């Protein structure tokens, strides 16, 4: 919007300049206001200048006050230029030693027409000149009676009150503000101003404050402040005190905002606000007797037995307050009451085991069953997650292990946790041991495929757990069998070895020397003991080595693909930049500039956008449109009004020139 306004102003300035430049051809510039008078205030006895300036002034200046002409009198009303029109376009007026009686009112600046045929006489918008008069000290009224300073304004809580503040005989009327206990409440008031009946040039200002006051406003300060420039300190204040009568209401102080832990001190207070004073009583729900007849209720220290719901209530002659409830929920850390039946539990492989942990605490604790991590539990055996050196087996008070395996064998503890005041509180039981017995179990998660190149040695590893220990173990593949501790040609099977720090688990190894592609196969480990048999496989894959030509081809192909991607990216970026540049070649301001140049040339007020666009196109292309006539264009702008015309171009059928005649 500001841009359009500036462009419009530039258009009018160019047109006006064109008119003035062609004045020698018989065209006359009309006079108009350059600056009109504005609202002003002045202190009694001070001088003030009423501004009025005219562009291309031809007529005679004069002033009116309250629709009556004003004469020019020495030391009272004087021209700012010394004489009307002595300085070109200057019609400003000095008002000397301003007084309320003679100078306060509405003023207008007028200029007669340049010629009786032009009809360009001017009259400014009437503006007010205010001669200040300090109003009297403000006063507060309530229910038709004046409230003396520092006295009470008595109101009833919850009832809409109307409090007045009056300020008299001021000019202009003062602005009245209300302050209630250091808070600005002027928005809740309405101010009206009316002329004084006995002195119409001064004003009576009345502000009515409409408030519904609550009990917490009792005894608060209420101020009425009149703001006026004629006061010595720019304001004058009158104050009163609010006296609110109301039945008792209570506020609970000291109530715990966070967790209350057993052993802490709790000190609560039932703060009573009543007019008149009230009596207080504390009660515990579910008990008939009163806990306290004092505002204060203390627990030093507090125990879990003090947990409960309490209320405080106050009464006076006007009524009783609503009971304020407060709940004391005393927190305490968890304590384990019982865990399991025996410290050692023996379970058969693939059966079910359950152990119960019971604890007390507030808030109720969360449970975790933790198993100490060893190499045979690192695979989790299903249903667990690792945390530090412990494996979480259950998050309930009852740990239920379904389908028990050797991975479940080991040491367990029950851990209970709650949070008090943002801090974790924990308790941990003594350790329990679960012993697993049964047939062998070849650990599936430990079986990793082995990949080697032709001619390399391969080592196949698997872990088997069993209690009692397997009495036999053998490797089987493609109809062949090799027992632990035996070797056959390039195949060698080691004896089972105890896994370090892991009970009842053993590692089996098969070595294949100089592996060939024909050795690629699935190798099964078969383990047996008195309680059963288990078997599982591990895969051996033997590859031919990659030839040098193949490796070179892969590297070259990858490099070519990378370079192709880089070239495509560069192409896309350059194309986008070209598109953006082509869109920005011609700006909307170019069209406005072309249009202004044409208007200044022909002296018109308005040009169509089509004409300006055609001229802009001719200037850019260096040729006229469709064989149009040769045209000489000039540009005039506010910055070049006093300079010679600047030739932009001479448009012809076969010419394109650019020159400055002032060069």
N, C-alpha and C positions, 0 to 999 in steps of 0.2 A: 504493500500500500504506500509506504514512504517513497519507494522508487517511482511509482506512477505519479505521485504528487510532485516530485522533483522534475520529472520529465514534462509534466503539464506546465509547471512554472517556467521551465526553460523554453517551451513552445511559445508561451505568452510573451516572455521577454524578447524572444527573437522577433515575433510579430510586431511588438511595440517598437523595437529598434528599427525594424524595417519601415514602420510608419514615420518615425522621426528622421531617418536617413532620407526619406523622400519628401520631407517637409518643404524643400525648395521647389517642389513641383505642385504645391498647392494643397498638400495634405496636412492637417493640423493635429498635433498630439493633445489628447484630452487630459486634463489634470485629474489626479486621483490621490487618495491618502497613501502616504508612505508610513506614517505612524499615527495612530489614534490615541486619545487620552484613555487612561485606565483607572480603575478603582484605587483611591489613595486615602490615607489617614495622616493627620497632622495634629500635633499637640498645640493647644492654645498659645498664641503669640509667636509661633514658628512660621517660617516661610516655606512654601512648597511650589514646585513648578509643575504645571499641567502640560504634558507634551502633546504637540500636534505638528506634523510635518506633511507637506504636500509635494508630490512629484509634478514637475512642469507647471508650477503655479502661475496663473495669469490673473485670477480674481483677487478679491480683498478679504482679509481674515476678520472674523469677529467671534465673540463668545456669548453664550447664554447660560444663565443659572435659573433653574426651576422655570424654564420656558420664558424667561425675561432677558432682554439684552443687557450685557455688562459693558460699561464704559471703561476707558483706560484712564486711571488716576495715579498720579505720582505717589510713590511709597505705599500703594495699595494694590492696584492691578497694573502690571507693567509687562510690555512685550519682552520675551526672553532674548530677542535679537537687538533690543534697543528701540526698534521701530518695526512695525508690521511689514514683513517682506524685505527688510533690509538685507537679510541673508536669504538666499534663494530657497523657497519652500518652507521657511521657518514661521510657524504661527503659534509657537508655544507661549504660555502665559505664566507669569509669576504672580502668586497670591501672597501678599506680604502681611505679616502679623495676623494670622488666621484667627477668626473668632467664630463661636458657635452661632451667634445671631445673624451674621452677615454672610458667612462663607460656607456653612454646612448645607449641602443640597446636591442636586443633580446638575452636572455641567455638560455643555456641548460645544464643540469647535465647528465653526461654519466658514465656508468660503463661497463668495459670489461666483457666478459663471464667468468663463473666459470672455465670452461674447454672448450677446442676447440670442444669437442663433445656435450656439453650441449646446445650451441647456446642460452644462456640466457642473452646476453648483453642487457643493458638498455640505453634508451635515453628518457629524460623527454620531456614533451610538452614545446615548446619555450614560454618563458614569457618575458614581457618587463620590463626592469629596466629604470625608467625615472629619469633623473637628472633635477630637476626643474630649470627654468629660468623665472624670473618675466617679464611679458609682459609690453609693453609701455602703457601709459594712453590711455583708449579708446576715440574714437571721433565719433560724429554723422555727417552723410552726408545726404543731401536731394537734389534731382534733380542735382546730380553731384557736389554739392558744400558743403564744410564743414560748419557746423553750430557751431559758437563759443559758449562756455558755457554761459548759461543764456539768449541767444538770441532766437528769434522766429522761429518756423517752421510753415510757412503759408500754409494752405490747404483749400480746398473748402468743405463745408459740403455735405455729401452724395456721395463724390467721393473717390474711393479707392486710398489710399496713400501708398507709399513705402518709408520707412525711414530706413537708414542703420546705423549700429554701428560696428566699426572696432577696433580690438585689435591685435597688431603686436609683433612679435619676442618673443613669450612665449613658454615654454615647461613645461608640456603639454599645449595644447591650453586652454585658459580660457573658462569657461561657462558664456555665456552672458545672462543676464536677462533684461526684460523691465518692468518698473513701470510707469503706467499712473495714476497720481493723487492718489497715495497710493494703487492702484490696480495692481496686477500682471497680465500682458497681454502677458507673454512670450509664451503662447500657440498659439498666433497669429503670431509667428515669425518662421523663418527657419534659422538655423545656419549651416554654412559650414566651414570646416577647411582644409587648404592646406599648404604644406611646403613653407617657404619663399624661393624665388628664389636665394637670395644672401646668405642664411644661412639655408640649408635644414634641419638642426637638430632643428630648431625653426619653429613656426607655425603662419600663418595668419588666424585669426578667424573673420568671417563676419556674422553678424546676420541681416536679413531683416525683419522688422516689417510691416505687411500688415494690415492696418486698414481703415475702412470707418468711419470717425468721424462725429458725430452729433453736433448740435449747443451747446449742454450742455458741450462739451469739450473745448470750447473757453476759453483761459486763463489758462488752466490746465497745470500742471507740467508733463514733460516727462523725465524719467531718463533711462540711459543705465548703467548697472552695470556689470563689469567684475569680476568674482569670480576666484581667484587663490590662492593657498597655499603660494606662494612666496611673495605676497603682505604683507605689515606690518599688515594691518587690515583684511587680507584675501579677500579684495575686493577694487575696485576703481570705482568711479562714475563720470559720466558727465551728465549734465542736460540741458534741453531747455524748452521753453514754446510753447504751441500749440496756434496758431492764426487761428481760424476758421471763415471764412466769410460765412454769410447766411442771407436769408430774415427773417423778424421778425416772431417769434413764441411767443405765450403767455401762461401763466399758471394762472389759477384762484386760488386765495388764499382767505381764509375766507369764502368760500361758505358753507352754513350750511350743516353739514353731517347728522343731525337728524331733528326732528320736530322743526319748528319755530313757537313760540306762540306769539300771539298778545301782544304787549307791550314790547317785547324784543328789544335789539339793534342788528342790522345786519351791519357788516362792511366787505365789499369785496374789493379785490384788483386784478387788472389785471396786473400781473407781466410780463413785456415784456423782452424778450431776443432777441437782434438783433445786428448785426454788419454790418453797422453802426446803431445808435440809431433810434427808431421809435416813431410815434405819436399814441395815444390810444383814442378810442371812445367807449362809452357805449350807447346801444340803447335798447328800449323796443319794443318788437314785437307788431305791430298794431298801433304804433305811429310814425309819421314822424320826430319829433324833436329828437335831441340827448339828452340823459339823463345826460351824463357827458363826458367832454373831458379830464378828469383826470384819472389816473390809479385807483383811489379809488372811490367807490360808497357806501355811507352810508345811513342807515335808522335808525333814532334815535327819537322816537321809531318806530317800524314797525307796520302797521295796516293791516286789511284784504283788504283794498283798494290797497295795494302795491303788492298783489298777481299778478303774471304774469311771462312771459318768457323774459329773458334779454340775450343780447350777448355783448361780448367785442371783439374788433378787433384792430390790430396794423398794421401800414404801414411804409415802408421806401423805399429807392431808389431801393432796390432789389426786392420789391414786397410787398404783403399783407399777413398777417396770416389768417388762417382759423378762422372764428368766433367761439368763445367758448360760448355755450349756458349754461344758468343756470336758473332753475325754482325756484321761490319763492312761496311756497304754505303755506300761513299763517294759522296756526291752531288757533281755539278758542273753548272754552268749549260749551257744548250744552245749549240751552235756549228753554224752552217750550213756544210756541206761543199760543196754544189753546188746550183745552181738554174737550170733551163732550159738551153737550148742557145744561144740568141741573145737579145740585149736587145730586138730588134724582131722581132715576128712579124706577118705579114700573113695575114688569113683572109678567105675569101669568105663573103658573107652566107649564112646558113642552113647552114653547114658545121660541122665539129667541130674544136675546138682542145684540146690537152692539154699541160700543163707540169708537170714533176716537181721537187720540192724535197726535198733530203736533209740531215738534221741529226743530230748526236750529242749525247747528254746523259743524265744519270741524276738523277731518273727520266726515262724516255723522254719527249721533249717532245710536246706537241700542236701541230698545224699549223693555220694559217689563211692563206688567200689573200685579200688585201685589194685592192679597186679604189678608186682615188681618186674621190670623189664630185664630179660636175659635173651641170649641169641635165639632160643627156640620160641620166644614169645614175640619177637620183633615183627614177625609176619602177621601178628594179631590173631590169627586163627579164626577170624570173623567176629563181628560184633564188638569191636573195641577201637579206641583212638589213643594215640600216644600223647603224653604230656610230661615233659621232663624225663625222669627215669621210671615213671609209672605209666601203666596202660589202663585207661578207663574202661572197665568192663560193664558197668551199669550206673545209671543215674537215678535209681529208685532205692528205697530202703530194702527191698527184697531183690537180691541178686539171683537171677535165674539163668543158669548155663545149660542150654539145650545142646545135645549132641556133643558131649565133652570130648576134646582131643588132647593130645600131649601139649599143645600150645596153651591150654588152660592150666597146666600144672605149675605150681609155684606158690609164692607168698602173697597174701591179700590183706588189705586193711580197709576199714570203713571210715570215710571222711565226711563230716557234716559241716555245713557252712551257713551262716546268715550274715546280714549286713546291718550294722548299727551305726548311725551317724556317718554314713558313707564309708565306713571301714569294715573290712572283712573280719569276721570272727570264726575261727575253725576249731574243731576238735577231731581227734583221730583215735581209732580203737587200737587195741593190741593186734598183732599180726595173726592171721589164720593161714594154714597150709592145706592145699588140695593136692593129693597124690593120685595120679592116673595110672591104672594098670590095664593090660590087655594085649591084643595082638599088635603086630608091627603097623606103622603108618608112615608111608613114604611121603615126605612133605612136598606137596605140589608146587608151592610158591618158590621153593629153592631150586627147582629144575629150570635151568636156562639153556636155550639152544646154543650150540658151539659152531662157529663158522670159521674155517681156516682155508688157506690156499693150498693148492696141490703141493705135496712134498713136505709140508710143515707137520710138526707134532701136535696132537690134539689131546686135551684132558677133559673127560666128562665127569661131573661131580653131581651127587645127589645125597640128600640127608634122609635118614630113616630113624624114627623114634619107636621105642618098644620097651615094655616092662612086663616080663623079663626080657633080657637082651636077646636079639635074634640069634638062633643057633646056626642059621645058614643064610647066605646072601649070594646071589649070582647075577651076572649080566647076560641078557639074552637078546639076540638080533638075527634075523634072517635064518632061523633054524639052528643057530649056533648058541652055545652056552659056555660061559666062563665064570667059575666060582671065585669068590673073594680069596685072594692069596695065590691064585694060579696065573700062568702066562702061557700064551700060545702065539708063536711067531712075533709079529709086531704088536700084538695085543697083550696088555698086562693089567690084571685086576688086583688092587690093593686090598689088604684086610680092612675091616671096619675099624674106624678110629673114633674114640670118644670126642664129641664136640666140646671144646673148652668152655668151662663154666656153665654147661648145660647138662642137666640130668636126663639120663635115659635117651639121649639122641646121639646118632653116630653118622659119620660121613663115609660114603663109598666113592672110590675113584677108579676110572678106567682110562688107561693110557693107550693111545693109538700113535705109533711111530711112523713117520713118512706117509701121512694120509693121502689116499688116492680118491678120485671121484667115485670109484666103486664102493668106498667105505661110507658114502652118504647114506644114512638110514636112521631109523628110530631105535634106540638102545633102551631096553627095559631092565630096571633093577627089581629083582624079586627077593623079598625078605620074609623069613619064617621064624616063628617061635612056637612055644607050646600052646598059645592061645589063638593063633591064626596066621594068615598070610596076606601080604599086600604087594602090589606092583605098580610101577609108573615108569614113564619113558622120558628120555631127553633126546633131542634130535641133533645129529651131526651133519653139517653141510660143508662139502669140499668144493671150492671153485677153482677154475683155471685162472692163472695169472693174467692180468690185462696186458695186451701187447702194446709196444711203444707207438706204432702208427695209430692204434685206436685211441690212446690217451691224447696224442697230438690233435686228432680230429675233434675230440670232445672239447678241448681247450679252445681251439680255433672257432668252433661253432658258437660257444658261449660268448666269446669276445665279439663276434660279428653281431649277435643278437643284442648285446649291450650297446654297441655303437649305433645300431639302427634305432633303438629306443631313444637315445640321446638326440639324434637328428630329428626325430619326429617331435620331441618336446620343444626343441628350438624353433621348428617351423610353426608350431601352434602358437607359441608366445609372440613371435614376430607378426603373425597374421592378426592376432587380437589387438596389438599395438597399432597396426595400420588402420584397423576399423575404428578404433577410438579416436585416432588423429583426424580421420575424414569426417567424423561426426562433429568435431569441435572447430572445423575450418571457418564456419560462418556463425556469428553470434547474433542474438536478437538486438543487441545495442547497435550493430552496424545499420540495421534498417531504420532505427530511430535517428541516427546521425544523418543518413541520406535524406530522410524526410525533412529534417530541420534545415539542411542546406538549400533544398529546393524552395522551402517557404521563404527563407530570407532573400532569395533571388527575385521572386515574383511578388513579394509583399502580401501574400495571402495568409489568412489565419488558419486555414485547414487544408491539408493535402491528404488524398486517399493513400492508403497503404500500397495500392497497386502502382501508383505513380512513383512513390519512394522506392519501392522494390525494383521497378524498371530502371530507375537512375542508378541504384546500387549495383544492379547487374551490369549496366553499361560501364560503370567505373571499374568493376572487377575484370570484365572481358575485354576492355579497351576498344569497344565498337558500339554504335547505336543500335537500337532495336528496330529491325525491319525498315531500314532506310529512313529513319526519322531525321528531322532537320538538325543542322549543326546548332549546338547550344553551348553557351558559356555560363558555367555555374560558379557562384560565390558562396563562401561560408562565413557567417558572422556568429560569434559566441560571446558571452559576457566577458570572457578574458581577453577578447580581441576587438571590443567595441570601438576603442579609440584608435586602433591600427588601420592601415589601408586594407581594402578587401583582399582576400587571399584566394587566388584562382586555383580551383581544384582540378579542372580538366576542360579541355576544348573538345567536345564530342563531334567528330566528323566521320565520314564514311571510311576514311583511310588514315585517320590520325588518332593519336593517344598521347597527350602531353600533360605535364604537371609542372607548374611554375609558380613562383611567388612574386607578385608585382612590386612588393616592397623591398626586394633584394637589392 
